[in-house]
Amino acid sequence: MATLLGKESSYLFYSLLLLLPYVMLITMAIVNSFYFLLPLITLPEALRLKKDCNEGRLETIPQRTAQMNLVFGVLFVLSCLAA
């Protein structure tokens, strides 16, 4: 995908994929339950990943993204169970 999009568009696409779930969480919290804000704990790590990606430090981005997604997913499941 990055080859097709190019460098700048790839950074934008990665940022969109990284940060859009947080917008959805806030929407779900407003509509349903504030328990859906629990995964926001991972937002600082998402912002660090975005910064590192934009600065070209790509060596550990895939591993760190996977770790953050795991924590986000577990917290999201817990928030669904609590709501």
Secondary structure, DSSP 8 states (H G I E B T S, - for coil): -HHHH-HHHHHHHHHHHHHHHHHHHHHHHHHT-GGGGGGGGGHHHHHHHHHHHHTT--SSHHHHHHHHHHHHHHHHHHHHHH-
